[in-house]
């Protein structure tokens, strides 16, 4: 055994190297390439891709929506607390105006009625004070606001009226109803979870 021999068969005879015809190899490669392309075409489904993207977008929208509903509810509860505080302050202001009005009535009106000795719902015309015209003008200027054609001295209601207007404008009942309506409309659009 002196040289290199090719592969041997069991029986001892020499077999030539396995060679394929180049044409058949090219055809086999072409068939494999066409098969790979065909499988990619069959596997590619743009509708399935867009459906998956739509499902992801819907999930993202549902999560954002749930977060916004919670955040809106918290903001509405905070608004209700602030509105309740405003109503309490408005009522306290009304009470203070009433108390101040009563204090003025007791301090000025009833005292003046006690001095002039007349009673009734209409204020009397102020009597001429002693001391001449100069003293009378000063007294008339002081008494005029108290008895200028009204039964009682009118309180200043500007801040109370404004507080009441704001409390009516900012009442949370309408906001709560609008929030409920919007949630039901969006729930109808999103459909079942």
trRosetta pair geometry for C-beta under 8 A, 3 or more apart (Angstrom, degrees):
i j d omega theta_ij theta_ji phi_ij phi_ji
1 5 7.6 -74 -154 -14 97 122
5 8 6.6 40 117 -59 124 100
5 14 5.8 -112 180 -106 108 123
6 14 5.1 92 59 -168 100 105
6 15 6.6 -129 119 68 118 50
6 16 6.5 0 143 -117 169 33
6 17 6.4 -118 -147 -49 127 76
7 14 7.4 124 77 -154 43 64
7 15 5.5 -36 85 57 95 97
7 17 7.5 111 9 -90 108 58
8 12 6.2 -17 -175 -143 119 31
8 13 7.1 148 -154 75 75 25
8 14 6.0 -50 -103 -98 67 55
8 15 7.2 137 -133 8 17 85
9 12 6.9 -42 74 27 75 20
9 13 5.2 -6 41 60 117 75
9 14 7.5 -158 2 -88 88 8
9 15 5.3 95 -48 -35 100 112
16 19 7.6 -47 132 2 107 103
20 24 5.6 -109 171 76 103 116
20 25 5.3 113 108 -56 124 101
21 24 4.6 80 68 8 94 105
21 25 7.1 -166 90 -9 48 85
22 25 5.5 -52 -146 35 38 114
22 26 6.4 40 156 -20 68 104
23 26 5.8 -55 -151 36 30 110
23 27 6.4 29 151 -18 65 106
24 27 5.6 -51 -145 37 35 112
24 28 6.2 38 153 -21 66 105
25 28 5.6 -53 -147 37 30 112
25 29 6.3 31 153 -18 64 106
26 29 5.7 -53 -146 37 31 111
26 30 6.2 32 153 -19 64 107
27 30 5.6 -55 -147 38 31 113
27 31 6.3 32 153 -20 65 105
28 31 5.7 -53 -147 35 30 111
28 32 6.4 30 153 -18 64 106
29 32 5.7 -54 -147 37 31 111
29 33 6.3 31 154 -18 65 106
30 33 5.7 -53 -145 37 31 111
30 34 6.3 30 156 -17 65 106
31 34 5.8 -54 -145 39 30 110
31 35 6.2 34 153 -23 63 107
32 35 5.6 -54 -147 35 30 114
32 36 6.5 31 154 -20 64 103
33 36 5.8 -52 -149 34 31 110
33 37 6.4 28 154 -14 64 107
34 37 5.8 -56 -147 40 32 110
34 38 6.1 34 154 -21 66 108
35 38 5.7 -55 -144 38 29 112
35 39 6.3 29 156 -20 64 106
36 39 5.9 -55 -148 35 29 109
36 40 6.5 29 153 -18 63 105
37 40 5.7 -54 -150 36 32 111
37 41 6.4 33 151 -20 65 105
38 41 5.6 -52 -148 35 33 112
38 42 6.3 31 154 -16 66 106
39 42 5.6 -52 -144 40 33 110
39 43 6.0 28 156 -16 66 110
40 43 5.7 -58 -139 43 29 107
40 44 5.9 31 158 -25 66 108
41 44 5.9 -52 -140 32 26 109
45 48 3.8 50 98 12 118 113
45 49 6.5 162 91 -14 63 82
46 49 5.4 -53 -146 39 38 114
46 50 6.1 32 156 -15 70 105
47 50 5.9 -54 -142 42 30 104
47 51 6.1 35 153 -23 64 107
48 51 5.5 -51 -143 36 31 114
48 52 6.4 33 155 -20 63 103
49 52 5.9 -54 -151 34 29 109
49 53 6.5 27 151 -15 63 106
50 53 5.4 -51 -145 40 37 113
50 54 6.1 42 152 -23 67 104
51 54 5.5 -51 -145 36 31 113
51 55 6.4 36 152 -21 64 102
52 55 5.6 -49 -148 33 32 112
52 56 6.6 33 151 -17 63 103
53 56 5.7 -52 -150 36 34 112
53 57 6.3 32 152 -17 66 106
54 57 5.6 -54 -145 40 33 111
54 58 6.1 35 154 -22 66 105
55 58 5.6 -52 -144 36 30 112
55 59 6.4 32 154 -20 63 104
56 59 5.8 -54 -149 36 30 111
56 60 6.3 30 152 -17 64 106
57 60 5.6 -54 -147 38 33 112
57 61 6.2 34 153 -20 66 105
58 61 5.6 -52 -144 37 32 111
58 62 6.3 34 154 -21 65 104
58 190 7.7 136 -161 -148 96 88
59 62 5.7 -51 -147 35 31 111
59 63 6.4 29 154 -17 64 105
60 63 5.9 -55 -148 37 30 110
60 64 6.3 28 154 -16 65 108
61 64 5.7 -56 -145 41 31 110
61 65 6.0 34 154 -22 65 109
61 190 7.4 -166 116 -112 115 112
62 65 5.6 -54 -143 38 29 114
62 66 6.3 30 157 -20 64 104
62 190 6.4 117 -94 -158 89 139
62 193 7.1 113 -148 -125 144 90
63 66 5.8 -51 -146 35 30 109
63 67 6.4 30 153 -18 63 106
64 67 5.7 -57 -150 37 31 112
64 68 6.2 28 153 -17 66 108
65 68 5.8 -56 -145 39 30 109
65 69 6.3 33 155 -22 65 104
65 186 6.4 -176 -149 154 131 137
65 190 7.0 -129 48 -69 174 151
66 69 5.7 -50 -146 33 31 112
66 70 6.5 30 155 -16 63 104
67 70 5.9 -56 -152 38 30 109
67 71 6.2 26 152 -16 65 111
68 71 5.5 -55 -141 42 33 111
68 72 5.9 35 157 -21 67 106
69 72 5.8 -53 -142 38 27 110
69 73 6.3 30 155 -20 61 106
69 183 6.2 82 -123 -112 116 113
70 73 5.7 -56 -150 35 29 112
70 74 6.5 28 153 -18 64 105
71 74 5.7 -53 -148 36 32 111
71 75 6.4 31 152 -18 65 106
72 75 5.6 -54 -145 38 33 111
72 76 6.2 34 154 -20 66 106
72 179 6.1 169 146 -136 125 122
73 76 5.6 -53 -145 36 31 111
73 77 6.4 32 154 -18 64 103
73 179 7.6 135 -84 170 63 148
74 77 5.7 -52 -148 36 32 111
74 78 6.4 33 151 -18 64 105
75 78 5.6 -53 -149 37 33 113
75 79 6.3 37 150 -21 65 104
76 79 5.4 -49 -146 35 34 114
76 80 6.4 38 152 -22 65 102
76 172 6.5 119 -170 -158 85 120
76 175 6.1 -178 -127 127 104 120
76 176 6.3 116 -174 -88 137 75
76 179 6.2 -42 -73 -40 152 164
77 80 5.6 -50 -148 33 33 113
77 81 6.6 36 152 -19 63 101
78 81 5.7 -51 -152 34 33 112
78 82 6.5 30 151 -15 65 105
79 82 5.7 -56 -147 40 32 109
79 83 6.0 33 153 -20 67 108
79 170 7.6 -136 -176 173 105 103
79 172 5.5 141 114 -98 107 117
79 175 6.7 -33 104 85 153 165
80 83 5.6 -52 -141 38 30 112
80 84 6.2 35 155 -22 64 105
80 172 4.6 -48 -89 -6 80 172
81 84 5.7 -53 -148 34 29 112
81 85 6.5 30 152 -18 63 104
82 85 5.6 -53 -150 37 33 113
82 86 6.3 37 149 -22 65 104
83 86 5.4 -50 -147 34 34 114
83 87 6.4 34 153 -18 66 102
83 167 7.0 118 -162 -139 83 71
83 170 5.7 -158 -106 120 107 103
83 171 6.7 116 -164 -121 143 36
83 172 5.4 -158 18 -26 161 105
84 87 5.8 -50 -147 35 32 110
84 88 6.4 33 152 -18 64 105
85 88 5.6 -54 -148 37 32 112
85 89 6.3 29 153 -16 66 106
86 89 5.7 -56 -147 40 30 109
86 90 6.1 34 152 -22 65 106
86 163 7.0 -171 179 -164 90 90
86 166 6.7 -103 180 110 141 110
86 167 5.5 -177 123 -92 113 91
86 170 7.3 32 63 77 163 132
87 90 5.5 -50 -144 35 32 114
87 91 6.3 31 156 -17 64 105
87 167 5.3 109 -87 -140 75 132
88 91 5.8 -55 -148 38 30 109
88 92 6.3 31 151 -19 64 107
89 92 5.4 -52 -144 38 33 114
89 93 6.2 38 152 -22 65 103
89 163 6.9 -124 106 -153 93 138
90 93 5.6 -52 -149 34 31 113
90 94 6.5 32 151 -19 64 102
90 160 7.1 109 -159 -147 78 65
90 163 4.1 175 -108 141 97 122
90 164 5.9 129 -163 -73 135 60
90 167 5.4 -52 -27 -41 162 145
91 94 5.6 -48 -147 34 34 113
91 95 6.4 37 151 -20 63 103
92 95 5.5 -52 -150 36 33 114
92 96 6.4 35 150 -20 65 104
93 96 5.6 -53 -147 36 33 112
93 97 6.3 34 153 -20 66 102
93 159 6.4 -117 -171 118 143 108
93 160 5.4 -174 125 -97 116 83
93 163 5.9 100 48 29 153 165
94 97 5.7 -50 -146 35 32 111
94 98 6.3 32 153 -18 64 105
94 160 5.7 105 -84 -141 71 125
95 98 5.7 -54 -148 37 31 111
95 99 6.2 30 154 -18 65 107
96 99 5.7 -53 -144 39 31 110
96 100 6.1 30 156 -18 66 107
97 100 5.8 -56 -145 39 29 109
97 101 6.1 32 154 -21 64 107
97 155 5.0 117 -175 151 99 154
97 156 7.8 -129 -131 67 111 59
97 157 6.8 71 -156 -102 156 69
97 160 5.6 -33 -29 -55 154 144
98 101 5.6 -55 -147 36 29 112
98 102 6.3 29 154 -17 64 105
98 155 7.9 -95 -78 -24 33 164
99 102 5.6 -54 -148 38 31 110
99 103 6.2 34 151 -22 65 105
100 103 5.4 -50 -146 34 33 114
100 104 6.4 34 153 -18 65 102
100 155 6.5 108 89 -123 105 124
101 104 5.8 -52 -149 36 31 110
101 105 6.3 34 150 -21 64 105
101 152 7.0 57 179 150 106 129
101 153 7.1 -165 -144 79 78 88
101 155 4.5 -72 -78 -56 111 123
102 105 5.5 -52 -146 35 34 114
102 106 6.2 29 156 -15 67 105
103 106 5.9 -55 -145 40 29 106
103 107 5.9 19 159 -12 66 114
104 107 5.9 -61 -135 45 27 104
104 108 5.5 -17 179 19 67 116
104 109 7.2 61 131 -10 71 99
104 153 5.3 -80 131 57 135 138
104 155 7.8 164 25 -85 143 86
105 108 7.1 -67 -120 53 14 80
105 109 4.6 -33 -151 34 57 127
105 110 6.3 62 149 -20 69 97
105 152 5.7 -25 -96 -145 113 110
105 153 7.0 -156 -74 26 68 95
106 109 7.6 -2 -38 49 13 85
106 110 5.4 -15 -137 25 40 131
106 111 7.7 65 153 -28 43 90
107 110 7.8 76 20 43 13 93
107 111 6.3 -20 165 -9 32 129
108 111 6.0 -70 -144 41 14 109
108 112 6.1 11 163 -17 60 111
108 146 5.3 -127 149 -125 133 138
108 153 6.9 37 75 -25 137 139
109 112 5.9 -57 -147 37 26 108
109 113 6.3 21 156 -16 64 107
109 123 7.4 -95 -142 -97 95 114
109 146 6.5 -172 -79 -176 75 110
109 152 6.5 -45 -71 -130 164 69
109 153 6.8 -147 -53 -13 116 97
110 113 5.6 -53 -144 39 33 110
110 114 6.3 39 153 -25 65 102
111 114 5.6 -51 -150 31 31 113
111 115 6.6 28 152 -17 63 104
112 115 5.8 -55 -151 35 34 109
112 116 6.4 14 159 -5 68 107
112 123 7.7 15 108 -147 132 108
112 143 7.4 125 -124 -131 145 105
112 146 6.9 130 -17 132 159 146
112 147 7.6 -127 128 -55 160 122
113 116 6.2 -61 -140 45 32 96
113 118 6.5 -99 -153 73 78 64
113 119 6.4 76 177 -101 122 54
113 123 7.7 -107 -78 -125 95 73
113 124 7.8 128 -113 8 69 105
114 117 7.6 27 175 -71 29 44
116 124 5.3 -154 138 53 157 144
116 127 6.4 167 -115 -17 104 115
118 124 5.0 91 56 -48 147 136
121 151 5.5 -27 173 -132 85 119
122 151 6.8 -74 -97 -105 43 76
123 146 7.5 162 -135 127 162 82
123 147 4.0 -141 123 -136 153 103
123 150 7.8 30 1 76 123 46
123 151 7.2 164 -25 -136 89 34
124 127 7.9 11 124 -41 121 80
124 147 7.7 -44 65 -150 41 146
125 147 7.8 153 -117 139 32 141
126 129 7.9 -25 157 -36 108 89
126 139 6.7 -176 160 134 145 107
126 140 6.3 180 69 -104 145 68
126 143 4.6 83 -76 117 148 161
126 147 6.6 155 -44 52 96 152
128 136 5.6 -20 -152 -113 77 126
129 135 5.4 -110 96 130 116 107
129 136 5.5 177 43 -94 86 64
129 139 4.7 108 -6 -8 141 164
130 135 7.2 -14 100 97 40 150
131 134 7.3 -84 133 70 97 80
131 135 3.3 34 97 12 123 160
131 136 7.3 176 74 -36 86 69
132 135 5.6 96 59 18 66 99
132 136 6.9 -121 113 -6 35 98
133 136 5.4 -56 -142 39 33 115
133 137 6.3 38 158 -24 67 102
134 137 6.0 -50 -150 30 29 110
134 138 6.9 26 154 -14 61 105
135 138 5.9 -56 -152 37 35 110
135 139 6.4 30 154 -15 67 108
136 139 5.8 -58 -146 40 32 108
136 140 6.0 33 156 -21 67 108
137 140 5.7 -52 -141 37 29 111
137 141 6.4 31 156 -21 62 105
138 141 5.8 -54 -151 34 30 112
138 142 6.6 24 153 -14 63 107
139 142 5.7 -60 -151 39 35 108
139 143 5.9 20 158 -10 72 113
140 143 5.9 -60 -134 46 29 102
140 144 5.8 48 161 -45 65 102
141 144 5.9 -35 -138 11 24 120
142 145 7.7 -65 180 26 30 96
142 146 7.8 9 141 -1 61 114
143 146 5.5 -70 -162 44 49 111
143 147 5.7 -8 161 20 88 114
144 147 6.8 -85 -134 56 22 77
144 148 5.4 46 172 -68 68 103
145 148 6.1 -25 -123 -11 23 120
145 153 6.9 44 140 -131 82 109
146 153 5.5 -48 -131 -77 57 113
147 150 7.7 -160 -156 51 27 67
150 153 6.9 112 89 -102 128 24
150 154 5.9 -73 -175 -37 172 94
154 157 7.9 -70 167 -16 94 102
156 159 7.7 49 125 12 96 89
157 160 4.8 -68 -161 54 70 114
157 161 5.2 74 137 -31 94 102
158 161 6.0 -57 -143 35 23 108
158 162 6.4 18 160 -14 62 109
159 162 5.7 -57 -145 40 32 111
159 163 6.2 33 156 -20 67 106
160 163 5.8 -52 -144 36 30 110
160 164 6.3 29 155 -18 63 107
161 164 5.8 -57 -149 38 29 111
161 165 6.3 33 152 -22 65 106
162 165 5.6 -51 -145 34 32 113
162 166 6.4 29 157 -15 65 105
163 166 5.9 -55 -147 39 30 108
163 167 6.3 31 154 -20 64 108
164 167 5.6 -54 -145 37 31 112
164 168 6.4 29 156 -17 65 105
165 168 5.9 -58 -151 38 29 108
165 169 6.2 25 154 -17 65 111
166 169 5.6 -55 -140 40 32 110
166 170 5.8 4 168 4 69 116
167 170 6.5 -67 -131 51 21 92
167 171 6.9 54 158 -66 58 80
168 171 6.1 -21 -157 -28 31 111
171 174 6.3 83 87 6 90 96
172 175 5.0 -60 -153 45 58 115
172 176 5.6 61 148 -27 85 102
173 176 5.8 -55 -147 35 28 111
173 177 6.4 27 154 -17 63 106
174 177 5.7 -53 -147 38 32 111
174 178 6.3 32 154 -19 65 107
175 178 5.7 -56 -146 38 31 110
175 179 6.2 33 154 -21 65 106
176 179 5.7 -52 -146 35 30 113
176 180 6.4 31 154 -19 63 106
177 180 5.8 -54 -148 36 31 112
177 181 6.4 32 153 -20 64 106
178 181 5.6 -53 -148 36 32 113
178 182 6.3 29 155 -17 66 106
179 182 5.9 -56 -147 38 30 108
179 183 6.3 30 155 -19 65 107
180 183 5.8 -54 -145 36 29 110
180 184 6.4 26 157 -16 64 107
181 184 6.0 -59 -150 37 29 107
181 185 6.4 27 154 -18 65 107
182 185 5.7 -55 -147 37 33 110
182 186 6.2 26 158 -14 68 107
183 186 6.0 -58 -144 41 29 105
183 187 6.1 33 155 -21 65 109
184 187 5.6 -51 -142 37 30 114
184 188 6.5 35 155 -22 62 103
185 188 5.7 -54 -153 33 31 112
185 189 6.7 28 150 -17 64 105
186 189 5.5 -53 -150 36 38 112
186 190 6.2 29 156 -14 70 107
187 190 6.0 -57 -140 41 30 104
188 191 7.7 28 177 -71 29 44
190 193 7.8 20 131 -80 114 64
